[in-house]
Amino acid sequence: MYLAKTPAILKPLASDLVWDVQTEKKEVFLTFDDGPIPEVTPMVLDILDEYEAKGTFFCVGENVERHAAVFQEVIARGHTVGNHTYKHENGWRTSHISYLKSALKCAELVKSDLFRPPYGRIRKAQADSLKKRFNLIMWDVLSGDFDANRSPDQCLSGLTKYTKSGSVIVFHDSLKAKKSVLEVLPKYLAFLKDEGYSCSLLTTENTQKK
C-alpha cells in the first residue's frame, strides 16, 4: 500500500528527512530510483534531454558496478546522483549494521551527499546514523510507475493533481517501471512546461536541514 501524495501530517513527524524543497521559484525536483540499467535509463535520459529537464538519479550500487557506462552517462548529461544502498535493502527488514554497510558500500561508487532509502523504509536508528553523512531524501509525490495495477493514465493523473512548487517527484528507471515511466514521463514534462514549472536538481545545499 502506498499513497501518491505524502500526507502533510507525516512530514513534521520525521522532520529530519527531506520531503520537499522550500523554494520561492516555480520548480519541481524530479528523481529516478533503482537504476542505472541499460534497458531503461538511456531512454529516460533522452526524454529529459528532449524537454531540457534535469533530474536526480538515486542509484543502486550493484547496478552502478554492472552498468558503469550508463552511470557515467547520467552524470555526463548534467544530472545529479544519489545513494540508494548497494543492494536495494528494505531498512525495516535489515539489521542496523548491514544497512549502514550497504549504504557505505554504495558510497564508494556513488559520490553524493544525498541518500534515499529503498521503499522509503528506514528505521529511526538507521536514519540517525546516516544523517551524520547524508541528507536523507524522501518525496512529496509518488508516480506509482512501478505498480502493474496502476495504468499510465492513473499515474499521470496523480502527478498533475498533486504537483506544487518544491515537490520532490519519484519515478523509477527500472524494468518493473519501464512501460509506465516511458509513457508518463514525456506527458508529465509537457504538463510541467505548460504550467510554467522548471525541473531543478537536488543538491547538498537545497536539501540541507536547517
Buried (B, 14 or more C-beta within 10 A) or exposed (E): EEEBBBEEEEBEEBEEBBBBBEBEEEBBBBBBBBBBBBEBBBBBBEBBEEBEBBBBBBBBBBBBBEBEEBBEBBEEBEBBBBBBBBBBBBBEEBEEEEBBBBBBBBBEBBEBBBBBBBBBEBBEEBBEBBBEBBBBBBBBBBBBBBBEEBBBEBBBBBBBEBBEBBBBBBBBBBEBBBBBBBBBBBBBBEBBBEEEBBBBBBBEEBBEEE
